[in-house]
Amino acid sequence: MASLTAFFITLQRMPLATAVTIQYLSPIFTIIFATFILGEKSNPLQYLFFIISFAGVVIVRGFDDRIATNDLMLGILSAMFSGLAYNMIRKSRNSEHPIVVVFYFPLVALPIISVWCLTEWVNPVGWDWLFLIFTGIFTQIAQVFMTKAYQLEKASTISGLQYLGLIYSLSIGYFIFDETYSWLSLVGMTLIVSGILFNLLYEKLKTKN
């Protein structure tokens, strides 16, 4: 709940692709937490890949005036909580069905968000209702598939598939929301994604050996 709430806030305050890219730091936290929670050991070389990704975050923040420091920190916290949640999903793979895991998200979120809505509620108008309904439907479908994937495979392996979303967010941001990015911001995004992809390739090579 904490991760998704923070992520939705950054989606409203940052360019779409930037918010999504910062959220992609979650595999770093997934792997770090997996060392302590799941006993999945990381090689020191993988921490070099983590540094590359964080260097990308610094570049994105430093060369994009549209990103406030507070929003950047909120995005990083979202990624951290997301990584922790993925480890909890993996931990419960032998005891809980994916639907049960997904059910607990609204069970916890609804009471907390309801209190927040007492002071922050904005009544949807017109097409807003349709957008919200589809957001709920697509989110639940994605949560079920993601939960099942994390229960079937190593957390570090599944987390990399999320990077397909960067292509979607860049395209949607450009064609629908008329968002543009400086070449330095794109370099930063590339570093973030590259650090994680290097880690995934390393995991694959290590598994084969």
N, C-alpha and C positions, 0 to 999 in steps of 0.2 A: 504494500500500500504506500509506504513511504517513497519507494523508488518510482512508482508510476505517477504519483502525485507530483513529485519534483520534476519528473520528465515532462509532464503535460504543461507545467508552468514554464519550463524552458522553451517548449515548442511555441508558446505564445509570445515569448520575449526575445527569442533569437531567430535568425534565419533558419529555415527548416533543416537544410543539410547540415548546418553547424551543430544544431541541437542533437540531431541523430548521430553525428560523428562522435561527439563528446560522450554520448550514451554508449558508444561502442568501446569505451574503456572498460566496460563491465567484464569482458573476458580476462583482463588483467587481474581484477579483484577476484574473479571466479577461481583462477588458478592459484592465487595467493591464499585465499581461504581454503581451497581444496587441500593444500598442504597440511593444514591444521585440523580440518574437519573430516576429510575423507582419506587422509594419508596418501594422497597422490603427490609424489615428490617432484619438485621442479629442479632443473639443472641450472647452475649459475649463468649459463649462456642465455637462458630465457629472460633473466632480469635485464640483460642488455637490450633485448627486444622491448621490454617494458619501458626502459628509459627512452628509447626511440619514440614510442607512442606518446609519452608525456612531453617530450620535446615538441611534438606536433601540437599538443594542447597549448603550450606556451606561445608557439608561433601564431596559432589561430587567434588567441586572445590578444597578442601584441599587435597584430596587423589588421584587426577588424574592430572598428570603432563602435559597431553596433552591439558588441558583447560587453556587458558590465561584469565587473569582477564578482559581484554577488551572484549573478546568474551563472557564471562559470563554475563557481564553487557548488552551487545547487545542482548543476549538471553532473559534476564529479561525485557528489554525494548520492545522486540517483544511480549512477553506475556502480558505486560501492555497495549500496543496499541491494541492487539487482544481482550482483555477484554473490552476495550472501544468500539471497533467496534461492539462486540456482543450486547452491550447495545443499540447502535444506531439501530441495526437490530430489536431488541425487541421493541424499541420505535416506529418504523415505521410499526409495524405489522398491524395496522388498516388502513393504508393509501397507502402502497406500495406492489406490487406483488413481490415475491422472484426474478423473472427474472429481474425486474427493479433494485432491490438492487444489484444484481450480475453485471448488466451492468455498474453500476457506478464505479465499481472497475477498469476495464481496461480504462474507460473513464478518470479517474483521473490519473491512473498509467502510461498510455502510453506516454503522453506528458512529464512527469517528467523523466521517465526512458529513453526516447529517447535522452534527453539532456545528461544524464549520459553516455549513450552508445557512444557518440561522442568521449569520451576519454578512455572508458574502454571496447569497443567492442572487442570480440574475435570471429572470424568467425567459425561457426560449421563445422565439417568435418565428412564425412561418417555417421556412426551410430548416431552421435550426433544429426543430424536432426530428426531421428526417435524418439530418447529419448525426445527431446524437444517438438515434436508434441504430444506425449502421455502424457507428463507432463501437457501441456496445456489442453488437453481433459479431463484428470482425475481431474485436479484442478477445471475446470468449473463445471463438474458434482458434485463434492464434495461441491463446494460453493453453488450450487442451493439447494441441499439436506440439507446442514447445515443451510442455511438462512431460509428455510421453517420450519425446526425443531425449530429454535429459535423464530419464529413468532407464533408457535402453543403451545409452552410449556415454563415454567419458565426458565430463563437463567441458574439458578443454577442447574437445573435438567439435561438439555441437555448437559451442559459442561462436565459432568462426563463420558458420553459415549465415549469421545475422548480417554479415557485411554486404549481402545482396541488397539489403535495404538502403544502402548509401546510393546506389544507382537510382533507385526509385525516388529517394528524397531530393537528389540533385535535379532530376528530370521534372518532378512535380513543382519544386521550388522555382525552377527557371520558367517553365511553360505556363503554370497556373498562377503563381504568386509574383512573377516578374522579379525574382531575386537574382542578384549577380554577386560574384565573388572575385576578390583580387587574386592575382596569381600566387601571392604569398599565403593567403588563406587556403588556397587549394593545395599548396605545398604542405602546409600544416596538416590538413585532412589526410593527405597521402601518407605522411609519416605515421599518423595515428593508426591508419589501416595497415600500413606495411609492417609495423612492429608486431601487430597481432597475427598477421598472415605468416610472417617469419616464424613466429612461435608455433603456429599450427603445422607448418611444414616440418619443423623440428620434431614435433610430436609424432607426425606420420613416419618420419625416418627412424625415430627411436623405436616405434612400434614394430616396424619391419625388421629391425636388427634384433 
